[in-house]
Amino acid sequence: MEVNPNFSANARNDFNLVTKAKNGDQKAYAELMQRYKDSIYFMALKMVNNKDDAMDLTVETFGKAFENLEKYRPDFAFSTWLFRIATNNCIDFIRKKRINLVSIQKLSEEDGEERHLQVRADVLNPEETSIKKQESEKLKNIVEQLPSRYRTLIILRYYDELSYDEISQQLDIPLGTVKAQLFRARDLMANIMNRKKNNLRSDF
């Protein structure tokens, strides 16, 4: 795959990093993330207007991009492709929140009174529930492989659903450290998942 001759110097550099990342260079992944994480975060923040959600969406964006790196084609710059993923990610997030809000409003209108119910936007059928359970078990297994400090952060954030501020207070560590270590924890989880995929391929 050759670099687009119309690319700027930055786009060419990104292309070289993407090529290295596809070949398993972890430093290339880290450099791509370092280049764009702030820009992606502030774009997400403008769209969702919540710092914690914007941070989660930033992490998810890089997770999706790195997981689908083979699909990237140099018809346009990597940054363009990455920001498209980030934008779609934010739109999906906003749409899901809106569905939840509409569902709650409909319940109130039908009964003429407020209901203290936890409404879910996604109702799973038995097959989907089984798949979801299997995915949850796989995820739990990956979390258990993390070093203890990262495992604790993942559990507090994604299982106990604590905010970054709450985690900072509970563990008595700076807010910036919480965010940085959670970012690193997600990166480690992605590496574990990639290793599992590679091991599965080598078995065939």
Secondary structure, DSSP 8 states (H G I E B T S, - for coil): ----TT--HHHHHHHHHHHHHHTT-HHHHHHHHHHHHHHHHHHHHHHH--HHHHHHHHHHHHHHHHHTGGG--TTS-HHHHHHHHHHHHHHHHHHHHHHHHHHHHHHHHHHTS-------S----HHHHHHHHHHHHHHHHHHHTS-HHHHHHHIIIIIS---HHHHHHHHT--HHHHHHHHHHHHHHHHHHHHHHHHHHHHT-
